[in-house]
Every structure is written in C-alpha cells, then in structure tokens.
Amino acid sequence: MDIQSVLQKGEGISAEFKRAESKVPDNLFETVCAFLNRNGGIILLGVTDSGKVEGIKAGMVEKFCKEISNLSNNPQKLNPTFLLEPAVIDFRRKKLISVYVPVSSQVHRCAGKIFDRSVDGDYEVRSDDQIRNMYSRKSAYYSEGMVYPYVREADFVPGIVARVRQMMEVQRPDQPWNTLSDEEFYRISGLYRRDMLTGREGFTLAALLLFGQEEAIRDVVPHYKIDALLRRKDKERYDDRVNIRCNLIDAYPLLMQFIAKHLPDPFWLERDQRISLRDIIFREVIVNFLIHREYLNAYPASLIIYDNGVVLKNANKPHVFGELYPGNYEAFPKNPNIANIFTQIGRAEELGTGVRKVFQYIKMYSGCERALFREEDLFTVKIPLVGMEDDLDFIVGETVGETVGETVGETVGETGLKILQLINNKPFITRLELSEAIGLSVRGIEWNLLQLRKKGILKRMGATKKGYWKIVRRLK
C-alpha cells in the first residue's frame, strides 16, 4: 500500500486517520462498522485528521494489533464479527498501524448501533427506512448472502469443514476462529445467518458453494459448472476437457492441476530461490475467477487454453466498466464471505493484490508487457503464454476493437499517421509514450497499432524489453 498517496489524498469515504499514540481510539470500531456497511476502506492509526504523521509508541504497536484483532472477533463490540488483521508500517521513522476493512455482504452493528459512512465521516443510522434500505442494498448486490433454511450440514462434503479449518489453523495458528465450535465458526464467518428482512435463518449460498456436495449445489444453482478446455489442435471442440461441478474448495486444485498439465513453467530465480512463475500467476487468476463470480447468473464459467494464451470468462456484477490496471481501480469484493474463507486458508491475499501480482510477473513468464483484466457484465482475463512476447492480437483482440473502435474509429487515419511519424523518429518508443504524445488512452494506442499491423504497415521487431517498431510499408 502506498501510504504517501493515502496521506496526500486525505480522509474521505474510504480513508480515515486516527491518533493512537498511547491507546486504541475509542471510536475505532464505529469507523470499522461504517466501512463494512458502505464501501470498505483504509484506517491509519498514528495520523492526525489533517494527515500529520505522529506515530505510535514502539512498545504499544504489537499490543494494539492484538487488541484490534480480538475486538473485531468480539460480538459485543462488532456484530456480526469480522476478523481484522492490522498491519504495522514503518513510515518516516515512525510506527503506524494500517487496518484494511473490506465491504461486507452483511449489515454490522458496533455496540448495538448501526453506522454508515459518508465523505464527512461516520454517522449512526437510526430510522427504520435507512436500516431497511441498507439491508436491501446489500441483499440486492451480494447474492452469496442469500439464506437457504433447508440446507443442512449433511449437504456438505463429509469432512470438508474440518479440512478447511485445519488449513486455517496451519496458515494462522493464532487465529481466534481456531477455538470456536463449528456452529460458532459458521455464524462468525457469515456462512450461517438470519435474514433481517424475512426472518429466515440458515446456511447461505456462500456456505453451499464452498462446502456443498454436487447434488446439493445442483438443486440450488442448477446451472453451476466450470469448463476447463484445451483448444490447440481442435479449435472447434477441444483436445482435453475437465467439467467441474464440485464445490469451490475442491474446484481450485482441479483447475490448478489442469493448468499444470498443459502449460509450461520456465525456470526462474528470485533471490537465489527458484519460483514457479506459472503457479504464482495462475494461482491469483484462478482464485479471482472463483471468488468474484456472480453465481446466480447462468452464464457458464470457462477457462480455455489456446496456442497463444489462456482466456477466462465468467458472469459478473460490474463495479466499474472497462480494463483494470494496477493503480487504476479500487478493489471491490463481489463475494466477501467466500473471499474471506479463501484468504484465511492461504489461497488468497489482500483484496486487489491479484492484478498487481500478475502484472509484476507476466513479463518474466511470457515476455509480454501485460495481461488483460476487463470488467463488464462478463469478467474476462487473458494471460499470454511463454514465447508470445508481443502478441497484440491476443491481448487486445476483438474486445478492444469493439469498445475502442467506436470512440477512435473516426480518427484512425489521423491517429495512425501521428503514430507512424513518432515511430519514424523514435523506433523504440513505448505505448505509454505514444499515449502521452498523442493524447489518447493506452488502449486506444494499442487498437491503432493493431490496425497498422493488420494492414502490413507496421511490424514489431525483437522482444518486448529490447524490441522496436519497424515501418515495413510506406503510406502513399
């Protein structure tokens, strides 16, 4: 997290600063509650309202972190509970505590009171209409919280809950959930709840998707399945296929096995240790693929391996529209309770790190500058494969033509000419430099480059890092 950037932006609907030199602020959990109920956010302890960094006494930092974690798991303070994991940050030779609070699919109370967030801060929600609207807003967006009163533990895969809880304990030995009974675990994790609008009580859709047997999942979500296909020789059908209908906990290793079976894993050292670039990239991609899907939408989820890359698509409730880059979007959990379980067992990290990590390692893996993450009614991910150093056709493809074509189509000739003039003067120019020079988005530049290449006017020579553009046919 870029603390300097957070401090420069100041407090707002998703950022709060609190002094905490010698004690945890009394109103900390009012803000936690408000963030959970609204859009989530970052709380920085050791900073004044104006953004001045005061720090926290060194001997108190560990105590504060433990106190915050314990209070977040105390239903008298926060109900339903939501386990927080404070992080210690060294900034300008001072100690700060960062508390990341995601948006929740449930309505939370702090000491019996409901709080919401506005640009002016936290405020108590008192009227029946406001409370009802909050429940309606969350139930409309988060389908994972739907209650199914007739789902029983017998509908879960035998032993799966014990297996998941053991994974949690190995991953986080000090996790307060480790001492809970299964019933307490279900409630605290949001997998068993009472619907405050209808009064119905029971396991949620999230619980069934995480732990359920195939038959039980099919009864509730009959369209649920994940297709993993290999299409290299047979482009119309497939060379290999795995049709997955099991729960999400068991689906993850099956998808990773399919990736390992069909994709290369080039040798790479990081700090004198060999790492698996393939596993790092596709672990993030597949986890996001599973935890951000809209499961009530019947559109089939698919993972398809082609010669030049991997394409994943699933149904989505978009929070933003367009392409996602590191730093150009605010992470937003589609299924926060499912995401929380994946985080607790070590399969997912902090919300928003997946895209950053893929972009961090994609050049090392394939030589290509970037992957594609595109959020619309369908969420699409494209990962180029080893040897696809500059395959714009795969990364950009028809999707950019569809969305950018309308906005830049009328100026393709003029823009293309400007691009060629700049390339003629500087063959090693980057897409970002072209974007800044012409005043067009990077995606718009890529669309124009693709058109010039298709017309046989422009060619990319060499690898991404040391390559250059070559004009192979002059315009008349």
N, C-alpha and C positions, 0 to 999 in steps of 0.2 A: 504494500500500500504506500502511495506517495503522500507522506504526512505534510510535506511542504505545500502540495497542491490543495489538500484538505484545509489547511490553515489559511491559505490565500483566499479560498472561496468563502470561508467563514461559515457561521451557523446557518442552517436552513431546514427545509422539511426533512432532509435525510442526513443532517450532521448536527451534533450537539457537543459543546465544550463544557467541562465542569472542573472546578478546582477540587483538588483532593490531596492537599499537602500532607495532612495527618490523619484523615479518616475518609471512608467511603461516603460520598454525598447522600444526604437523607432522601433526596428526590430522584436518585438514580433510576429506581425501578418504575417510577412514573414515566420516565422517558423510554425505558425499555418496553414498557407496556404500550405506549403510544406508537413506537416504531413497529412493534409486532402487529398492531392493529391497522397501521397505514401502509407505508411503502418500505419499511426497514430503514437501516441507516448505520452510521458510524458514530460512536460516542468516544471522545477523547478525554481521559482523566488526567489532570495536571495542567490544564489550559484554562485561562480565563474566558469569559464570554466574548471579550474583544479579540481573542486569538493570541494573547500573550502567553508564552510557554513558561510556566512556573516550575513544573516538575513535581515529583513525589519523593518523599524521603526514601532513600535507598532501602532502609531496613523494613519499610512498610509495604513494599511492592508485592512481594510474594504473599503476604498476609491478605492484602486487598484482593488479589486474584482468587485466592481460595474462598474468601468471604463472598465474592460476587458469584462464583460458581455454585456455592452452597445455597445462597439466597435464591438463585434462579431455579433451583430444584425444590424450593420450599413453597408448597401451595398456599400457605398463609400470606406469603409475600407476593407471589405471582401464580395466578390460577387461570387456565391450565399452566403447569410449569413448562419452561422452555430452557433447556440446558445451554448456558452460555460458556464460552471458552475465551476469557480475556487473554490478550497478548501483550507482552512487555516490549516497549520500544525505546531504544536509546536515540535521543534526538538533541542535538546541541549540548551534549554532555549532561543531559538530564534524563530522568526516567519518566516515561509516560505509560499509561495503560490504554490500549485500544480495545473496545468492545464492539464487535460486529454483530448487529441484530438483523436477521433476515425478516422479510414479511412473513406472516403466519397465515395459514388457512383457517385458523380459529380466532375467536374473539377472546381476548385476555383481560383479566382484571388485576389491578395492583391493590392489595389490601382491601379487596371487595369493591373497588371503584374501577370503572372503565375509562381509559384515557385514549385520546386520539391526538394526531399531530397536525399542525399547520405551520406555515412559514414563521409564525410568531412564537412557536413553542408548543408545549403540551397543554392540553385542556381536558377537563373532565366532561365526559358525555353523560348527561343526566336525563334528557327527555326520552320517553318511550319511542318516539318516532326516530330519533337519532340512533338509538340502540338497534331498533328494528332494521333501519337502513344499513347499518354496519354488518349485521348478520346476512342480510340479503345480498350485499355486495360481495361478501366472501363466498357465500354458497353459490352465487352465480359464476364466480371465476374459478373456484377451486373444486373441481368435481371429485378429487381424491378424498374429500371430507364427507361425501355422501354416506349416510348411515344405512346399514342393512341389518335390521334387527333379527333376522332369522339365520344369519351366518354364525356358525359355531366354531370353536377350536377344532372340532372333528373335521371341519372342512379344510384345515391346513395340512400341508405335507407333514407326516409324522416326524418329529424330531427337529424340524426346521427352526423353530423358535429357539430351542436350546442351542442349536448350532450357531445361530446368529448372535445370541447373547454371549456365547463363548468367544466368538470373533471380536465382539465389542470389548470383552474383558482383556483379551490379548493385546488389542490395539490401545486400550486406555484402562490400565489397571486401577486407576484412581477414580474412574467414572462412577458417580453416585448411583447410576442405574443398576450397577452390578449387584447391589444388595437388595433390590426390590423383588417382590414376587412377580410372577408372570402377569397377574391381573393388574398390579400397580404399574408394571412396565407398559402394558397396553395403553393405560389411561394417560400416563405421563408423556408418552411418545405421540399421543394424538391418534392412535390406531383404534381406540375404543372411546366413544364419546356419546354425549346426549345432545341431540339436535335441539337447540333452544327455540327454533321456530315451530317444530312439530311435536316436541316432547319425546320423540322416538330415541331409543338408546340401543347401541350395539356396535359391532365392528364396522370400520369404514371401508370404502373401496380401496384405500391405500393398503390396509391390512391384508385384504384378499389378494391384491396384486402382488404384494411382497411374499406372502406365505402360502397362498392357496393351492389346492390341488387343481389339476387341469379341469376336471369336471365341474368343480365349484366356480372357477373363473368363467368357464364357458356358459354356465347358467346365468351369470350376472352380465357378462360382457361377451356375447356370442361371437362378435367379430374379432376378438383379440387374437392376434398372432404376429409373429415376426418372421419375415422371409429373408434368409441369408442365401445369396446366389453367387455363383461363379459364372461369368459370361466372357470367355476368352475365345474359344473356338465356335461354340454355338451361341450366336448373338441373339437369336430369336427366342430360344428356350433357356437352357443352362447346361453347364458342364458338371456342376455339383450344386447340391441344394440341401439346406437344413431348414425345416419348417418347425419353428419354435412356438409352443403354446403353453409352456410351463410358466411358473411364477418368475418375478423379476430377479430374485436372489439366485435362482438356478439358471436363468437365461443368460446372465452375464458371462459365466465361464464358458458356456456353449458358444457364444459369439466370439469370445477371445480365442477359443480353440479353432474356430473356422478361419479367423484371421491368421493365426499361426500356421495353419495347414497350407494356406495359399499365398502368403505374402513373404517377401524376403526380409531379412533382418541384418543389414550391413554392420560390419564391425565398427565400433566407435568407442573411444576412450574419453572419459570425463574425470578430471582429477586423478589420473592414473588408474581409474577403475572402468572396466567395460560395462556399458549400459546398453539396454535394448531400446533403440530409438523406436522400433515398431511398437513395442509394448507400451512405452510412455505415451506415444501419440494416440494409439487406438484405445488405450485404457480411458483416456479423457473423452474421446469421441463417443465410445460406446456407453459410458456412464451417462453422459449428457443425453444421448439418444434414448436411454431408458427412463431417466428421471424427469425429462421435460416434455414428454409426450402427452397429448390430450387423449385419454383412454376412452372417453365416451364417443369420440369421433371414429366412424367405421373405416376411414382411410387406412389401408394396410401399411404397416411399417416395413421398410425394406432396407437391406444392406446388400449392395451389388458390387462385386469386384470385376472391373474391366481390365483391358490391357494397360491402359494408361492411368488408372486411378480407381478410387473407391467412392461410391456415391451412397449416402444415407438419406432417407426421407421418412418423415412421419408427420402425423397430424399435430396441429399447434394452435394455441390461442395466443396470437402475437401481442407482445407488449410494445414492441416497436416494429416498424416495417423497413426492410432493407438489409444491406450487408453489414455484418458485425466485424469490427476490427478491435484489437486490444486498445482500450482507452477511448473508443468512440461510442460506448454504450454502457448503461448501468445494468448490472446483473439483476435478474428478476426470476425467482424460483416459480416454476409452474406447478410443481407438486412438492411443497416444502417438507411435508412429513416423510414422503418417500426419499427425498434428498437427504434428510437428516439421518435416516437409517443407513443409507449408503455412506454418509460421512462418518458415522460412529463405527462402522466396521472397516473403515480404511480404504474404501473403494472410491471415495470422492473427497475432494479437498474443499477449501473455502469457495463459496459461490463466486463464479466469474473467473476462476483460475484456469479452467479448461481451455478456453480460446487462447489465452496468453501462452499457455504451455505448448499448445500445438504450433502456434506461430514461432515460438522460441526454437523448436526442434525441427520444423518442417524442412528448412534449408539443408540441415545436416542429413536428413533422411532421403530426400528426393532431389535436392538441388534446386527445387522450385522456390520462388520467392515467398509464396504464401499458399494457404488453403482458402476454401470458401465456406463461410457460415452465413446463411441467408435466412432471415426470419420473415415469414409471411403466414398465410393460412396453412401452408406446408413449411416445415423447417427442413432445409436442405444443407447438407455438409458434403463437400468434395475434397478429398485428400489425394494429391498426386502421388504417383509411385516412383520408386527408385529409377533413375535414368530419364525422368520426364523434366529435364532441367528448366525448360521454358515453354511448357505446353499451354499456351494461352487458350487454345481451342477447348481444352478440357476444363481449365479453371473458370474461364469466362463463359464459353459455350453459348448456347441459345438463351440462357436465362438473362444474361446481360443485354443481349440484343433485344429481348422482349421489353425490358424495363427501361433501358437507356436509349434504345433506338428512337422512341417517340420524342424524347427530350432533346437529343442531339442530331436526329436524323436529318433535319433541315440544314444543318451546318457541317455535315460530314465532309463535303468538298473543301470548304474553307478551313475547317479544323485540320483535316488531313494534310492540306498544303502547309499549314503552320508547323505541324509535327515534322514533316519531311524537311522543312527549312532548318528547324532546330537540330534534327538528327544529322543533316549535312554538315552543320557547323560543329557538332559535338556528337560523334557516333556512340560514345559511352554514356550518353545522358540517361538518367533513370526515369521511370514512370512518374515518380514524385516530382522530379524537376520539370518534366513536361507539364504536369498538372499545374504547378505553381506559375510556370511561364505563360501558359495559355489561359489559365483561369477556369479550368474545367476539372471536375472530380476525377480521382484516380480511375474509377470505374468507367467514366466517360472516355478517358485516355485509352484504357485497355480495349474498349469497344472499337475505337478508331484504329488502333494498332492492328486489331484482328481483321478489320476490313481491308486495310492496306496489305496485310499478309495474304489474305484470300485472293486479292487481285494480282498477286505476284509482284507487287511494287517494293515490298519491304521484307527483309529476312533477318532473323536473329542468329548471330554467329557466336559460337562458344558457349560456355556455361554461364549461369546467372551472374555470379560474382565478378567474373573477369570477361564476360561477353560484351558484344557491342551490336549496334544496329547497322545494317548494310542496305543501301538503296540499290536494288538489283534491276529495276526498270524505271527509266525516267518518264515523267509525265510529259505529254506533248503540249 
